[in-house]
Amino acid sequence: MTGKRCCILYNKPLENALPDELDVLDQVDYVEKNLNDLGVITYRKGITADFMNEVAELANDKPDFVFNLVESINNKGELCYFIPALLNMYLIPYSGNPVEAMFITTSKTLTSQTLKKAGIKNPGGYLPSQYKQLIPGNRYIIKPVWEDGSTGITGDSVFTFTPEFGKKLKSYKDSHWLIEDYIDGREFNISILASDNGPEVMPPAEMTFNNYEEGKPKIVDFRAKWEVGSFEYENTIRHFPGEKLNPLLKKRIIDAALQCWDVFGLRGYARVDMRVDHNDNPYIIEVNANPCLSPDSGVVAAITAAGLPFTTVLSRIINDINI
C-alpha cells in the first residue's frame, strides 16, 4: 500500500452540528493517521449537498482508492448510499460496503423485510399505519427508519400499546418510522471484519444498563450514546464477557452475525446489533454497513479486545475493497 493515494471522504458537518455528526471528524483523524502509518498518501474531501459535483471532481482527480466515511448528507441518513452509487458509476475503488448493502441496511424497514425472508429472527416490523395489529398490553419501540447512531430514539420510544395510543401513532409517517416488538433482554454489538479466510467475528460486546430503575427501558438511546454527563451515558457501559458468555448463546450470536454478512452481501467491515430474550434467542435489531471508526467506537473496542492493531484492520478493509 506504500505510495498509494487515498481520498478520505466524509460528511462535512453542518454549522451548529450535534456530537453525533461531529464524531465523523474524529474518525477521519484516526483513519488518516493509521493510513499514513501504512505508507498511504491521504487527503480529505468533505461531502455536502453538492455531492454530485463533488464526486465528479473526485473522478477527475483519480485517487487510487477512496476510504468512505460518509454517514449522511446534510445530516440525512437516507442519502448516504448515493456516495457508493456515484463511486460505482465513476469506477472509483472504495472501502467498506457496496451500494446495495448500504441502501438496504440504511433502511430499517428493508432490513427487517430482508431478515424475515432469510429466516433470521427480527423483532416485528410494523408500519405506524398498521397499529391495529399491535397487541394491547405489549411493549413496542418506535424508531426512525433512516437514521443510525440512536438518532431519534429516546426513553419515550418504548411504549405499552393501548387502543388510545393508536391515535398518537397516526401522526408518524410510514416512510420514516418503524415499530418493533420491544425485546426486554440483553443487548450485544457484534463487529465483523473481512479476512483472507472470509468474515471474522470480533469478541461480542454486551451493553450493560447499570442502576436503571424498574420500568426504565434498557436501550441505547441518543442520551446514552451522545450526551456526556447524562444518567444514560454514565450508566450504559460496554463490556466484553469473554469466557463468561454462555457457549451456546455465543454460537447463536456469531451464527446470526455471519448470516447477516452473507445475506446482505457485506464487505470490509460491519456491525450487527441484536437483543437477546430470556430464552437466549438473538433478534437482529440493526445491521450497520458503515459503523463508526473513531477511537472510542464499538468497532475499535472490539478489534482491540481481539488484539488487532488498527493498521492491520485498515489493511484488511482495503484488501476487501469495492472495485
C-alpha positions in Angstrom: 0.0 0.0 0.0 3.0 2.3 0.3 2.7 5.2 -2.1 -1.0 4.6 -2.8 -3.1 7.8 -3.0 -6.3 7.7 -1.0 -9.1 10.3 -0.6 -10.9 10.1 2.7 -14.5 11.0 2.0 -16.6 12.2 4.9 -19.9 14.0 5.5 -19.0 17.7 6.2 -20.8 18.6 9.5 -23.3 21.4 9.3 -23.0 24.6 11.3 -24.0 24.0 15.0 -23.7 20.3 14.4 -24.5 18.0 17.3 -22.0 15.5 18.8 -23.3 12.6 16.7 -22.5 14.5 13.5 -19.2 15.9 14.6 -18.0 12.4 15.5 -17.0 11.8 11.9 -14.1 14.3 12.2 -12.6 12.0 14.9 -13.0 9.1 12.5 -11.2 11.0 9.7 -8.3 11.9 12.0 -7.9 8.3 13.3 -8.2 6.6 9.9 -5.9 9.2 8.3 -3.1 8.7 10.9 -3.2 5.0 10.6 -3.3 5.0 6.8 -0.2 7.3 6.8 1.5 4.7 9.1 0.8 2.2 6.4 2.6 4.5 3.9 -0.7 5.6 2.2 -0.7 9.2 0.9 -4.0 10.7 2.0 -6.1 13.8 1.5 -9.6 14.7 2.7 -12.8 15.7 0.9 -15.9 16.8 2.8 -19.2 15.9 1.2 -22.1 18.4 1.2 -25.5 18.8 -0.5 -23.5 19.3 -3.7 -22.3 15.7 -3.6 -23.0 15.0 -7.3 -20.4 17.6 -8.4 -18.0 16.8 -5.6 -17.8 13.1 -6.6 -17.5 14.1 -10.2 -14.5 16.3 -9.3 -13.1 13.3 -7.4 -13.3 11.2 -10.6 -11.2 13.8 -12.4 -8.6 13.7 -9.6 -8.3 9.9 -9.9 -7.2 8.7 -6.4 -6.0 5.1 -6.2 -9.0 4.5 -3.9 -11.4 6.2 -1.6 -11.9 5.5 2.1 -15.6 6.1 2.5 -16.7 7.5 5.9 -19.8 9.3 4.7 -22.6 8.5 7.1 -25.2 11.1 6.0 -25.6 14.1 3.7 -26.9 17.3 5.3 -27.5 15.1 8.4 -30.0 12.9 6.4 -29.1 9.2 6.7 -31.3 8.2 3.8 -28.9 9.9 1.3 -25.7 8.1 2.3 -26.0 5.4 -0.3 -25.6 7.9 -3.1 -21.9 8.1 -2.4 -21.1 4.5 -3.1 -23.5 4.6 -6.0 -21.6 7.5 -7.6 -18.2 5.9 -6.8 -19.5 2.8 -8.6 -20.6 4.9 -11.6 -17.2 6.5 -11.9 -15.4 3.2 -11.3 -13.5 4.6 -8.3 -12.4 1.8 -5.9 -13.8 2.4 -2.4 -13.6 0.9 1.0 -16.5 -0.6 3.0 -19.8 -1.9 1.8 -21.2 -1.8 -1.7 -24.2 0.4 -2.7 -26.7 -2.4 -2.5 -25.8 -3.3 1.1 -25.7 0.4 2.1 -29.1 1.1 0.7 -30.9 -1.9 2.2 -29.3 -1.7 5.7 -29.7 2.1 6.0 -33.5 1.4 5.9 -34.7 -0.4 9.0 -37.8 -1.4 7.1 -35.9 -3.0 4.2 -33.5 -4.6 6.8 -36.4 -6.1 8.7 -38.0 -7.5 5.5 -34.7 -9.0 4.3 -34.1 -10.6 7.6 -37.5 -12.2 7.7 -37.2 -13.6 4.2 -33.9 -15.1 5.2 -35.4 -16.7 8.3 -33.3 -14.6 10.7 -35.1 -13.5 13.9 -36.0 -9.8 13.9 -38.4 -8.2 16.4 -41.5 -7.5 14.5 -41.6 -4.7 12.0 -44.9 -2.8 11.8 -45.6 0.4 9.9 -47.3 3.1 12.1 -50.4 2.8 9.9 -50.6 -0.9 10.9 -51.0 0.0 14.6 -54.3 -2.0 14.8 -52.1 -5.2 14.5 -50.4 -4.3 17.8 -51.5 -6.2 20.9 -52.8 -4.1 23.8 -50.6 -4.5 26.8 -47.5 -5.5 24.8 -44.4 -3.2 24.7 -43.0 -1.9 21.5 -40.3 0.5 20.3 -40.7 3.1 17.5 -37.6 4.1 15.5 -36.7 6.4 12.7 -36.3 4.3 9.5 -33.3 6.0 8.0 -31.2 7.2 10.9 -28.4 5.4 12.9 -26.4 6.4 15.9 -29.6 6.2 18.0 -30.8 9.5 16.4 -34.5 10.0 17.2 -34.5 7.3 19.9 -35.4 8.3 23.5 -36.7 6.6 26.6 -40.2 7.5 25.4 -39.6 5.5 22.2 -40.6 2.4 24.1 -44.3 2.2 24.9 -47.0 -0.1 26.1 -49.7 -0.2 23.4 -53.3 0.7 24.2 -56.0 1.5 21.7 -55.8 5.1 22.8 -52.1 5.2 21.9 -53.0 4.3 18.4 -54.2 7.9 17.9 -50.7 9.1 18.6 -49.2 6.7 16.1 -51.3 8.2 13.3 -49.0 11.2 13.4 -46.0 9.1 12.4 -45.3 8.7 8.6 -44.8 5.1 7.3 -41.9 6.4 5.1 -39.9 7.5 8.2 -40.9 5.4 11.2 -40.9 1.7 12.1 -42.4 -0.1 15.1 -40.7 -3.2 16.5 -41.5 -5.6 19.4 -39.5 -4.5 22.4 -37.2 -7.3 23.4 -36.8 -6.9 27.2 -33.4 -8.7 27.5 -29.7 -8.3 26.8 -28.1 -6.2 24.0 -25.0 -7.2 22.1 -23.0 -5.4 19.4 -21.1 -7.7 17.1 -18.3 -6.3 14.9 -17.3 -8.3 11.8 -14.1 -7.8 9.8 -13.1 -9.2 6.4 -10.1 -11.5 6.2 -8.4 -13.7 3.7 -10.4 -16.6 5.1 -13.7 -14.8 5.0 -15.5 -12.7 7.6 -14.2 -12.9 11.1 -16.4 -12.1 14.1 -14.7 -10.0 16.8 -15.3 -10.6 20.5 -19.0 -10.0 21.3 -19.6 -6.8 23.2 -22.5 -6.5 25.6 -24.2 -3.2 26.6 -25.0 -3.2 30.3 -27.5 -0.9 31.9 -26.4 -0.1 35.4 -28.7 1.5 38.1 -31.7 1.6 35.8 -34.9 1.7 37.9 -37.7 -0.8 37.4 -39.6 0.0 34.2 -37.0 2.3 32.6 -36.3 0.9 29.1 -32.8 -0.6 28.9 -31.9 0.7 25.4 -29.0 2.6 23.9 -30.9 5.8 23.1 -29.5 9.1 22.0 -28.7 10.3 25.5 -26.8 7.0 26.3 -24.8 7.3 23.2 -24.0 11.0 22.9 -25.0 13.2 25.9 -21.9 13.1 28.2 -22.9 13.5 31.8 -26.4 12.3 31.4 -27.6 9.3 33.6 -28.0 7.2 30.5 -24.5 8.0 29.2 -22.8 7.3 32.5 -24.7 4.1 33.3 -24.8 2.4 29.8 -21.5 0.5 29.7 -19.9 -1.7 27.0 -18.0 -4.7 28.2 -16.7 -8.0 26.8 -18.0 -11.0 28.7 -15.4 -13.3 27.0 -15.3 -16.8 28.6 -18.2 -15.8 30.9 -20.6 -15.8 27.9 -22.7 -19.0 27.6 -21.1 -21.0 24.8 -24.4 -21.9 23.2 -25.5 -18.2 23.3 -22.1 -17.2 21.9 -22.6 -19.6 19.0 -26.1 -18.3 18.3 -24.8 -14.7 18.3 -21.9 -15.5 16.0 -24.0 -17.6 13.6 -26.6 -14.8 13.3 -24.0 -12.2 12.7 -22.3 -14.3 9.9 -25.7 -15.0 8.4 -26.2 -11.2 8.1 -22.9 -10.8 6.4 -23.9 -13.3 3.8 -27.5 -12.2 3.3 -26.7 -8.5 2.9 -23.5 -9.1 0.9 -21.4 -7.2 3.4 -17.7 -6.4 2.7 -14.8 -4.8 4.6 -16.3 -4.3 8.0 -19.8 -4.1 9.6 -21.5 -4.2 13.0 -24.6 -6.2 13.8 -26.7 -5.2 16.8 -29.0 -7.7 18.5 -31.2 -8.1 21.5 -31.3 -11.5 23.3 -34.5 -12.6 25.0 -34.8 -14.5 28.3 -34.6 -17.8 26.4 -31.2 -16.8 24.8 -32.7 -16.2 21.4 -30.9 -13.4 19.5 -33.0 -10.9 17.5 -31.2 -8.7 15.0 -32.2 -5.0 15.5 -29.7 -3.3 13.2 -27.2 -4.1 10.5 -24.8 -1.2 10.3 -22.8 -1.3 7.0 -20.9 1.9 7.8 -20.2 1.8 11.5 -18.2 4.4 13.3 -14.4 4.0 13.3 -13.5 6.7 15.9 -11.1 5.6 18.7 -13.9 5.2 21.2 -16.3 3.4 18.9 -17.7 -0.1 19.4 -15.8 -1.5 16.4 -12.4 -0.2 17.6 -13.2 -1.5 21.1 -14.0 -4.9 19.6 -10.8 -5.1 17.5 -8.8 -4.0 20.5 -10.3 -6.8 22.5 -9.3 -9.2 19.7 -5.7 -7.9 19.9 -5.7 -6.5 16.4 -3.8 -3.2 15.6 -5.8 -0.7 13.8 -3.3 -0.6 10.9 -4.0 -4.4 10.4 -7.7 -3.7 10.4 -7.3 -1.0 7.7 -5.2 -3.3 5.6 -7.9 -6.0 5.8 -10.6 -3.4 4.9 -8.6 -2.2 1.9 -7.9 -5.7 0.7 -11.7 -6.3 0.5 -12.2 -3.0 -1.4 -15.0 -2.5 -4.0 -13.6 -2.1 -7.5 
